[in-house]
Amino acid sequence: MSFEKKLNWLFSPKCIVCGKNSEENSVFCNSCFSKITFIDYPICNICGKMLENDFSNDPICKICSEHKRYFDISRSFLLYDDASKNIVMKIKTQSDSHVANSCVNLFLNKNKFFLQDIDCITPVPSHWTRIFKRGYNPSTIIASEISKKTNIPLKKYLKRIKRTDYQKNKTIEERNRNVDSAFQAQDTVRNKSILLVDDVFTTGSTLNECAKTLKRKGANKVICFTIASTKAFT
């Protein structure tokens, strides 16, 4: 391989899913791009989850219709499946800010309206024991990339005051109980419009509890962003 070809190979864009060389100015190779599902309409007007075929004027998913939501709206970039899980896990287990930055850029390039009137960005906090073990909070990595992109300040307004169990394999009722009273918010959130950031939206129990905590301290509006979201429950 010639020196020029080696340079092209070294510095060509890499797919954020598999790490192989991608097309020019693309963050996905052709193979991975074909497997990724980007969140698109129809979606739930509240949580932003993809719906099967509801094109009504005010589509609401089952969970949002049956459970009180304290956040105003939530939106996600990718459908959470086997393909997008690789992306999320690079942020979650490898603190990959490049992957987070790529996802944030792609989402905001088509959804600039999403951050209108937002005063600050705050991540869903991890308990200090998990930060100590992992060395970082994945939600903070995503929130930081949004802040860099938009110049909206990042503020750590929330603190996790209870070490909760992992939410995986729990029902929504179990998830709600697990995170009940798990967070504490600063008084300085009063009258603020806040973007709350996490990695994955499943039932929304954690985001909802964070939003409730912020609203009870006087936050004016809480909207949520996650890299990925599961399909709406039916």
Secondary structure, 3 states (H helix, E strand, C coil): CCHHHHHHHHHCCECCCCCCECCCCCCCCHHHHCCCCECCCCECCCCCCECCCCCCCCCCCHHHHHCCCCCCEEEEEEECCHHHHHHHHHHHHHCCHHHHHHHHHHHHHHCHHHHCCCCEEEECCCCHHHHHHHCCCHHHHHHHHHHHHHCCCECCCEEECCCCCCCCCCCHHHHHHHHCCCEEECHHHCCCEEEEEEEEECCCHHHHHHHHHHHHCCCCEEEEEEEEECCCCC
